[in-house]
Amino acid sequence: MSVHIRTAKQEDAAQLRILMLEYIVDFYKSPKPEDRKLDELICVLLKRERGIQFVAEQEGELKGFATLYFTYSTTRAAEITVMNDLYVAEDSRGTTAAQGLFHACKAYTEQNGYASMLWETAEDNRRAQRFYEKMGGKRGNFLTYSI
């Protein structure tokens, strides 16, 4: 069965919400966000003004998503995209879903004239690191901090 990659649309909101909660709570072990805040984020991304989401769909069921945010790079003096999320449900890992989502983000970045696409992953997420290297990604020289 093939996986179809496309931009998220309003009808995807309910399934997207479930996948995003799996990603946030189950995968990253982060606290569950308030329902209102998650719904607002999905709404913002569906407008495609500050970011965009791509989904992997198989037989009407969403199996994964990738999120691109639009921002700037001072050092490049140009607009860039940040792939903040790439998540595939456990039962679809090892399929073409992750590659399709990654390629959709990369193609969007290139086709819309962004200078580059950046992303990060957890230091202990070796599977993701191998995947990103396979996709042609290069490890950067910057460390990420948060507060």
C-alpha positions in Angstrom: 0.0 0.0 0.0 1.4 3.3 -1.0 1.7 6.4 1.2 0.5 9.7 -0.2 2.2 12.9 0.9 0.3 16.2 0.8 -0.2 19.4 2.6 -2.5 19.2 5.6 -6.1 20.5 5.2 -8.9 21.4 7.6 -10.5 17.9 7.4 -7.2 16.5 8.8 -7.4 18.5 12.1 -8.8 15.6 14.2 -6.4 13.0 13.0 -3.5 15.5 13.1 -4.3 16.3 16.7 -4.0 12.6 17.7 -0.7 12.3 15.9 0.7 15.5 17.4 -0.2 14.3 20.9 1.5 10.9 20.2 4.6 12.9 19.1 4.5 15.3 22.0 3.5 13.1 24.9 4.4 9.5 23.9 7.5 10.0 21.8 9.1 13.0 23.5 7.6 12.5 26.9 6.7 16.2 27.1 3.7 17.4 29.1 0.3 17.3 27.3 -0.4 20.8 26.0 -3.7 22.5 26.8 -6.3 21.4 24.2 -7.0 25.0 23.2 -3.3 25.7 22.6 -2.8 22.6 20.4 -6.0 23.5 18.4 -4.7 27.0 17.9 -1.4 25.7 16.6 -3.1 23.4 14.2 -5.3 26.3 13.0 -2.2 28.6 12.5 -0.4 25.9 10.5 -3.5 25.3 8.3 -3.4 29.0 7.3 0.1 28.4 5.9 1.3 31.9 6.8 3.8 31.2 9.5 4.4 27.6 8.8 3.0 24.6 6.9 2.3 20.9 7.7 2.6 18.0 5.4 0.9 14.7 6.1 1.5 11.1 5.1 -1.8 9.4 4.4 -2.5 5.8 3.7 -6.0 4.6 2.9 -7.5 7.7 4.4 -5.5 7.4 7.7 -2.8 9.9 8.6 0.4 8.0 9.4 2.8 11.0 10.0 3.4 14.7 9.7 6.2 17.2 9.1 6.1 20.8 10.2 8.0 23.6 8.5 8.1 27.1 10.1 9.1 30.2 8.2 11.8 32.5 9.7 14.9 34.4 8.8 18.6 33.8 9.1 20.6 36.9 10.0 23.9 35.4 8.8 22.4 34.6 5.4 20.3 37.8 5.3 17.5 35.6 3.9 14.4 33.7 4.7 14.8 30.0 5.7 12.5 27.2 6.8 12.9 25.2 10.0 11.6 21.6 9.9 10.6 21.6 13.6 8.9 18.2 13.4 9.0 15.0 11.4 7.0 12.2 13.0 5.8 8.9 11.7 3.5 6.6 13.7 5.2 3.5 15.0 3.3 1.1 12.7 4.5 3.0 9.6 8.2 3.5 10.5 10.4 1.8 7.9 8.0 2.7 5.1 8.3 5.5 2.6 6.4 7.9 4.9 9.5 9.6 6.5 11.3 10.0 3.2 8.2 11.4 1.5 7.6 13.9 4.3 11.3 15.0 4.3 11.3 15.4 0.5 8.1 17.4 0.6 9.7 19.9 3.1 12.8 20.1 1.1 10.9 20.6 -2.2 8.7 23.3 -0.6 11.8 25.1 0.7 13.5 25.1 -2.7 10.4 25.9 -4.8 9.5 28.9 -2.6 13.0 30.4 -2.7 14.1 29.9 0.9 17.8 30.0 1.4 18.0 26.7 3.4 16.1 24.3 5.5 17.3 23.6 9.1 16.2 21.0 11.6 17.3 19.4 14.8 16.8 16.2 16.6 17.5 14.8 20.1 21.1 13.9 20.7 20.1 10.4 21.7 17.7 9.9 18.7 20.2 7.8 16.7 17.6 6.4 14.3 16.6 10.0 13.3 20.3 11.0 12.9 20.9 8.0 10.6 17.8 8.9 8.6 18.8 12.6 8.2 22.3 11.6 7.1 20.8 9.2 4.6 18.7 12.2 3.3 21.9 14.2 2.7 21.8 16.2 5.9 25.0 17.5 7.5 25.5 17.9 11.2 25.9 21.6 12.0 28.4 23.3 14.3 25.9 25.0 16.6 24.7 23.8 19.9 21.0 24.2 20.9 20.1 25.8 24.2 16.7 26.4 25.7 15.3 28.2 28.8 
